[in-house]
């Protein structure tokens, strides 16, 4: 593949940023020569208080503009979405003629309460105060907008997807319930594949099974 012919748009998660998927993007750039782009979604900067003035339409419109730019530059485009970015990627797959879709811990079933408590406890044990403070600064309205996006994706977008799709789910994810991957698999109509990673948590591109994940995504994007 040549970089100017093949593009890949990667979308990060709720309250996150490009760092969540950068390792995968770098792998795809180096191994396949893809032109990878990772936009920062509206409100996702250092001050998460800015999320209070953002709607899910803003996230979707921003991602759509990036997809169109990449479509203009490349002969074909793949979509990769992580967590909330997976919901946005699902929406874009119904709006643009993308070649393939990859959903990483896509947030169809967002919170498993027991797993979330365990995750928070683990953050406390290692004194990860920065991430805990960051989470506390998320405006409640932003969470409402996220839930609106999730309802839209689940009710209207997932059942309409026919593009070949790879669904990846970390079995130890404390944020997105592991059942989310199977739920998405059952909702899609077209060719799809579900891969579970038994040791991976939410930040799957930064976790211990990341090299295996990257190889799986690479194989999916290059398979006939």
HUFEN-V901940 format. One record per backbone hydrogen bond with DSSP energy under -0.5 kcal/mol. CO is the residue of the C=O (numbers start at 1). NH is the residue of the N-H. If there is no record, write none. Layout:
co: <CO | CO>
nh: <NH | NH>
This chain:
co: <2 | 2 | 5 | 5 | 6 | 7 | 8 | 8 | 9 | 11 | 13 | 17 | 18 | 18 | 21 | 22 | 23 | 24 | 25 | 26 | 27 | 28 | 28 | 28 | 29 | 34 | 35 | 37 | 39 | 41 | 43 | 46 | 47 | 48 | 48 | 49 | 50 | 51 | 55 | 55 | 56 | 57 | 58 | 59 | 60 | 61 | 62 | 63 | 64 | 65 | 66 | 67 | 68 | 69 | 70 | 76 | 77 | 78 | 79 | 80 | 81 | 82 | 83 | 83 | 83 | 84 | 84 | 85 | 86 | 87 | 88 | 89 | 90 | 91 | 92 | 92 | 96 | 100 | 101 | 102 | 102 | 103 | 103 | 104 | 106 | 108 | 109 | 110 | 111 | 112 | 113 | 114 | 115 | 116 | 117 | 118 | 119 | 120 | 121 | 122 | 123 | 124 | 127 | 128 | 129 | 130 | 131 | 132 | 133 | 134 | 135 | 139 | 139 | 140 | 141 | 142 | 143 | 144 | 145 | 146 | 147 | 148 | 149 | 150 | 151 | 152 | 152 | 153 | 157 | 157 | 158 | 161 | 161 | 162 | 164 | 165 | 165 | 166 | 166 | 167 | 168 | 169 | 170 | 175 | 177 | 178 | 178 | 179 | 180 | 181 | 182 | 183 | 184 | 191 | 193 | 195 | 196 | 197 | 197 | 200 | 202 | 203 | 204 | 207 | 209 | 210 | 211 | 212 | 213 | 214 | 215 | 216 | 217 | 218 | 219>
nh: <5 | 6 | 75 | 76 | 35 | 78 | 10 | 37 | 80 | 82 | 16 | 20 | 21 | 22 | 25 | 26 | 27 | 28 | 29 | 30 | 31 | 32 | 33 | 34 | 33 | 36 | 8 | 10 | 41 | 44 | 45 | 48 | 50 | 51 | 139 | 52 | 53 | 54 | 58 | 59 | 60 | 61 | 62 | 63 | 64 | 65 | 66 | 67 | 68 | 69 | 70 | 71 | 72 | 73 | 74 | 7 | 99 | 9 | 102 | 11 | 104 | 85 | 86 | 87 | 107 | 87 | 88 | 89 | 90 | 91 | 92 | 93 | 94 | 94 | 95 | 96 | 98 | 79 | 166 | 81 | 104 | 105 | 168 | 83 | 108 | 110 | 177 | 112 | 113 | 116 | 117 | 118 | 119 | 120 | 121 | 122 | 123 | 124 | 125 | 126 | 128 | 127 | 129 | 132 | 133 | 134 | 135 | 136 | 137 | 137 | 138 | 142 | 143 | 144 | 145 | 146 | 147 | 148 | 149 | 150 | 151 | 152 | 153 | 154 | 155 | 156 | 157 | 158 | 160 | 161 | 161 | 189 | 190 | 191 | 101 | 167 | 193 | 103 | 168 | 195 | 105 | 197 | 173 | 177 | 180 | 181 | 182 | 183 | 184 | 185 | 186 | 187 | 188 | 165 | 167 | 169 | 198 | 171 | 200 | 172 | 204 | 206 | 207 | 210 | 213 | 214 | 215 | 216 | 217 | 218 | 219 | 220 | 221 | 222 | 223>
